[in-house]
Amino acid sequence: MCEDSPHIYRCIGIGFGPSNIALAIALEEAGELDNVLFLEKAAAPDWQGEFLIDGSDIQHNPLRDFVTPRNPASPYGFLSYLKAQGRLFEFLNLEAPYPPRTEYARYCVWVARQFDSAVRYSSAVRCLKYTVAGGLPAVRIELESGQVFLARSVSFAPGRSIHVPAPFAAHMGGRMVHAAQYRSAVARWQDEGVIRRIAVIGASQSAVEMLLDLPGHFPQAQITGICRSFGYKQKDLSPFTERVYEPEFVGRFYDAPEEAQNSMRRELWRSNYGAADHDVIAALQFRMYEQRVTGRSQIVLLDNKTTLDITPLDGAGGFELTLLDRMDRSETRAEFDAVILATGFLNHGSAPEGEPFHPLLAGIAGEARFRADGAIAQARDYRLLTKPGLTRAPVFLNGVSETSHGFGDAGSFSLLSVRSAELAGSIAGVPLRPRNISTGAGQDTPARTVQPA
């Protein structure tokens, strides 16, 4: 396909969440933000808006923000935000390991708003396709509105698709939602006023937080946690495990054989998934013990259970779940007015919790290479790899590269600052030389220069 367009962007970012916000900062620092556009489907900047639970905190060191590990003097760092808000000393006096989630959300919005001139909100992308424009490779980006944009490169960062286990897929909507719609669903159900039994499916941090939060919204309802594990597991926060979130680990993981990568991901799984922080686990255990004392069991745990079948309740809007006990193989049935899935998000791959590629990549996936495990293949600089012999404009997968680059690229803040500089260097075609920040040596680490295809 050839295009004749009045304007071709140097780079277009799909999504303007943390990954592309960090990229915007890196490009601006390098003087390379001109002719770059970000397309965001939301009407305004937001971060975890559906999951800003009162009393919740973030789960990473707040200085692992958009830029501080790479450039501690940046005006876009978390400390700069606190200074601008007049709360720096109050924060330093805070007797808590992490700041409130609501504050970090406001920090994210504060930074995003400083790039409003480079962002188009309410711009949901429909598809991407490779094309040729002006005689050179480009990417054609079509919005749901039908509007078309062209770019010489793309930073693809729409976030990951929600994970909906097979038994639940046909029933989503209304009284069955994913945790990504938590606050909206709670507000809607409160207006309905008929919710007496709520099930929370999953064993993640989100699951435990919702079990603690829901009684405040539905004081007369019974809240049931259902998980296939033996209770709720604590995250592996060993400082030795945390080395997977250091920049040097990315290259080591990427260079390893796929079998070794997948083995490492299984071994380190509880450092990021299917587990919760100690503070919320302790709070839940205390709450359930207190219930034993008072004789009112509002929060109930059904662990070691998998969901076999779901039957909608006639006229009631709820569901009957058939549950299998993983120990004695017995089956039980339980009815709920509402169900919330705290089942996480899909990674790239062929596992049950994976997808080969994000749905928005369907228009270019036919020209992509794939790994043996079914995931779309990427270069070390996060570029989507195309089939041999093809010359295509680069599409960089920004923040959705856990399968090939490790847990530091699992949609978290851990390595945003370093990854954004690497991507900015590839987009600009010049080495930006991010500092070696994990050793504290202050030495420059050369970034690999990748010329646009």
N, C-alpha and C positions, 0 to 999 in steps of 0.2 A: 504494500500500500504506500502511495506517495501523497504527501500533504503540501498544500500551498497556503501557509498561514501568515497573517500579518505580524504575528509575534511568536517567538519560541523562547521559552524560559530556559535558563541555564540549568535549573533544578526545580522540581516541584516535590514538595513533601506531602505525602498522603497521611492525614491526621496531624493534630497539633497537641498531642499529649507530651509526657515527659521526654520521650526519646527525641522527637523533633524540636521541642523547645531547647533541649541541650544542643542540638545541631545548629539551631539559629544563633545561639550564643557563640559557638565555636566559629561559625562563618563570619559573624560580625567582628569578633576579635581579630580575625585574619583579614578583614576588609574585603570579604568575599560574599557578602549578603545581597549585593545588587543583582537584580534579575532572578531572584529566588522567590517562590511563592509557596505557601502552605495552604492546603485545603482541609478544612475541618467540618465534619457533619453537624456537630453541636452548634447551637446558636451563640454560645459564649464559652470562654475558657472554663474548665472544670477539672477537678481531680478527685476521683472516688466519691463523687457527689451522692451516689446512692448508698454509700456505706460510711457516712460520717456519723457514727454512733457516739452519743454523749459518753464521755469518760474514756474513749478509746485513744490509743496512741499509735504512732508509727512503729515499724518493726525494723528500722535500720538506723545507723548512726546519722543524725541530722546533717552532719557535715559531708556525708556522701550525697551531695545534692547535684544540681546541674553542672557545677563547674569548680567548686572549691578544691577537690583533690588535685586538679590540674592547674588551677590558677587561684590560689587563696586570696589574692587581692581583687578579684572580680567584683564588680558592683551587683552581680546577679546571684551571689552566694547567699546562703541562709542567714549568715551573720549580718550581711549587709541589709537584708530584709528586716531583721530584728532591730538593727540600728535605726532604719528608716521609720519603723513603727514606734520607736521610743521604748522598746521592751528588752533591750539587750541585757541590762543588769538584772531585770526581773527573771529572765530566762536563766541566766547564770546562777541565780539563787533558787532555781526550781529543784525541789527534792524529788526528782523523777528521772529515770534514765533516758527517756525519750519525750519529745514534745507532744502535745495533743494532735490527733489527726486533723482536727479542724484548723489548727494553726498551719500545719504543713500544706493543707489544701489552699489556704489563703496565700501562702508563700508562692505556690505554683501559679495561682491566678495573677499575683502581683508581677511575677516575671513575664508570664505570657502576655499581659496587657502592654508591656513595653515593646512588643513586636507586632502590634495590631496592624501596622501599615503593610506587613508582609503576609498577613493571614486573611483568608476569606472564610468566614464562618457560614453555617447553614449551607454547606457545600458537600453533600454526600456523594461519594464516588460510586459509579455503577460498574466500570470496568477499565482495564488497562490493555493496550495493544501496542505491539511494536509497529513502527512505521518508518518512513523516510521523509524528511522535511528539509528543503533547501539543499538537497543532495547529500544529506548526512543522516545517520541513524538518529531516531527520536522515539519518544513514547507518546502515544495518544491516550489522553485521559478523558473519559466521558463521565459527566455528572448525571445523577438521577434526573436533573432538570433538562438534560439533553445538551447542555453547554459542553464544549470541547476545548481542552487545553493541550498544548504540545510542550515537551521538555526534552532537553538533551540528556537528562538523568533524572532518576526518581529516588527519593528516600521514602521507603514504604514502611509506615509506622502506624497502622490503624489499631494496634492492639491485637490480642488473640481472641479467637472465637470461644464462646462459652461452651463448656462441656456438659452435655445433657445425656446421661446414660440411657441406653436404648428403651427400657421399660417406660420411661417418663416422656419420651419425645412426642408421642401422639397427644399428650394431654397438656402441653404447655400453654400458658395464658390464663387469665382470670384468677382462679384460686391456686394455680401451680406456677411458680415463678423461679427463676434463677436468682441467686444472691445479688447479681448485678442489677436487679430491679428492686432491691430490698425496701428502701425508704418509700418509694412510690407505691409499692404493694401494701405496705403497712398502713399508709395513709388512706388508701382506697378501702381496705378491709375494715378499718376503724369506722369509716362512714357507713359501711354496710351493717355493722353492729350485730352480726350473727356468728362471729368466729369464736368457737369454744374449744376447738382442738387443732393444734398446729404441729406439723411434723417438720423437723429440720434434718435434712439428709446430708451426711458427710461428716468428716472428722477433722476438718481444717480449722485454722484460726477463725475464719468467718463463722463457721458452725458454732463454735464455743461462744463467740461474741454475741451471736443472735440469740442463743439460749439464755444468756444473761440479760439481753436487752428486751426481748419480747414480753416478759411479765409486766414491765412498766407500761406497755401499750395495751396489753390485754390482761388486766389483773384477774379476771375470772376464768381465763382459758387455761387448759392444760397444754404444756409445751413438751413435746417428745423429741429427743435426739435419737436418730437412727443412724448407726454406722456399722460397717462390716468388720472393723477392727475391734480388738478387746479394749474398749474405752478410748479415751482421747490421749494421744501420744504427745510428749513434749518435744519441741524442736531440738535438733542437734546444733547447739550454739558453741561447741568447743572452738577455741581459737585456732586449733589445728585444722578443723573442718572449714572454718571461715576463710582459710587461704584460697578456697576456690573463687572467692570474690576479689582476689588481687589480680592486677593486670597481667602479670607473668603467667598465670595459670591459663589464660585464654589461648595463647599460642601453643602451650604444651598440650592442652585438650584438643585443639584443632588438628594438630599434627599426629595425634594418636589414631590407630586403626579404629574403624567403626565398632568392632566388637569390644575393644577396650573402652571406648567412649560410652557405650551403652551399659557396660558393666559398672563404670564409675558413676553414671547417673543413678543406677539402682542402689549402689552403695551409699550415695549421698542424698538420697531422695528426701529423707526427713529433715534435711537442712533447709528445705524450702516448701515441701508439700506434705499434705496429710498429717499435719502436726500443728501444735499451737504453742504460744509462749507460756512460760511458767506462771506469769501473773494471772492470766485469764483462766488457766486450768485450776489454779489454787482458788480463785474466786468462785468458780463453778462448784468445786468440791465443797467449799465452805457453805455455799448457798444450799446445796442438796443435803448436807449434814444438818443445817439449821431446820430444813423441812422435816427431817426425822424427829427433831426435838419438838417442833410445834404440831406435828401430826398432819400437816397439809403438804401433800406432794404435788406441787405445781409443775416442777421440772422432772421429767422421767427420762431414763436412759434405756434404750433398747440396743445394746451392742451385739457384736458377732452376728449381725443380721444382713442379709442381702434381699433386695426386692425382686420377687419373681413375677408379680403381676399387679396391675392397677385397674380397678373398675370404678368408673364414675358413679356416684350415688344419684339415683333418680330424683330430679327436681331439687336437690339440696345444694348442688354446686361443689360438693366435696368429693372425696375419693376413699375407696377401700383398698388398702395395700395388703398384698399377700407376702409375708416375710418368711424367709428360710433361715433357721438357726444353723450357723456354720459348724457347731460342735455336735449337736445331737440329731441334726437333719430334720427336726420337727418344723412344721409350718404353723404360722399363726396369722390371723387377720385383724387388722386395726383400721378404724375409720377416722378420717380427719376432714375438717372443714377447709383447711389450707395446707399446702406443702411448699416448702422452700428448699431449693437445691443448692447446697454449699459444696458443689462438686468441682469447682475450679474452672480452668480454661484449657483449651487444646494446645498441645505442642505439635511441632511438625514431626511426622512419622506415621508408621502403620500400626502402632499400639492402640488399644481401645481408647486411651486418653489422647489420641493424636489424630492429625489430618495431614495428608501429603503436602498441602499448601493452603494458604488463606484463600477463601472463596473469591476475593477481589483479584487474585492472580490467575484466575481460570483462563482469561484471554491470552495470556502469554505462557502458561504452563506447558503447552504443547511443544514449545521450543526449548524447554528447560531440561537440564540433566537432573537425575535423581540418584540418591544414595541407595545402597543395598537394603537399608531398613525402611525404604519407602518415602523418606523425607526429600524435599526439594534440595538440590545441592547448592552450596555457597562457597565462594572464595574466602580466603582469610580476611579480606577487606569488606566482607559482608555482601559482596556483589552476587546476585543470582547468576549461576553458571548456565550458559546455553549449550546446546548440542555442538559438537565439533564442526567447524567450517562456517558457523553463523557469526555475522558481525551485527551486534545489536547494541542499542543504547543501554548503559548500565542502570540496573534497578537494584538498589541497596536495601536489604532487609534489616531494618533498624529496630532492634528490641524484640525480635521474634526468632532468634538464632540459637536457642538453648541446645538443640540437638547437635549442632556442629561446633558451637563455641563455648558451651558449658553454662552453668547456672548463673554466671554473671550477666548473661544475655537472656534471662528468663522474665523480662518485663519488669525488673526491679530497678531501683536507683543505683545499685551497687557500683556499676562501671559506666554510668552514663557519661561522666565527664571525659573519660579516656576514649570511649568508643566514638563520641561525637567529634573529637579532634581527628581521629583516624578517618572517619567518613568525610569530614570537611576537607581533609587533605586529598582524598580520592576525587571528590567532586571538583575541587579547585585545580587538581592536576599538579599540585606542588606539595612538598613535605612541610607540614606545620610543626613537626618536632615537638610533640607533647613531652612534658617533663616526666622523668622517672620518679613517680611519687610514692611508690610502695617502699623503696629502700631509704627514702629521705636523703639521698646523696646529692640531690640538686643537679644531677647530670642530665643532659639532654639525651633522649632516646630517639633515634631517627625513626620517622614514620615512613612506611613504604609508599612511594609515589606510584599511583596507578593512573595512566592516561585514559581519558574517556574513550569508550569504544567507538 
